[in-house]
């Protein structure tokens, strides 16, 4: 996996959530609708890697609804006084 592409995806996800903090979607939805890929989209694994890093950092959380996993801004991040992109 390309770490640069994961960094791009991570920043795009954080930017999207900063503008729309109530948003939530599947990894596939995030991959296709939240990230403005230059040219053809990267592999879905890039977005999944970015979501995993953001989850590990406490910025997003995964909610399991039936057979689907929905990603959203974590409660911890919602309560943060600083912007999410400040520590990038």
C-alpha positions, 0 to 999 in steps of 0.5 A: 500500500502506498503511504502517500495515497493513505495520507491523501485519503486521510486528509480528505476524510478529515476535511469532509468531516470537518465540513460535515460533522454529522456525515457517516458512510460505508468505506465504499461510499467514503472511497467514491464520494468523500475523496476527490481522487486525481484521475482514477480512484485508488484501490479501496484498500487505500481508503480502508487503511486511512480509516483504520489509521483515523480509528486508531487515532480516535478521530473516526469510529466504526458502527456495525449495522446489520452486515454493514460497517458505517464510519463516522466522526468519533464522539471523542473527536466531536468533543475536541476543541481543536480542529481535526486537521491541526495535528496532521 
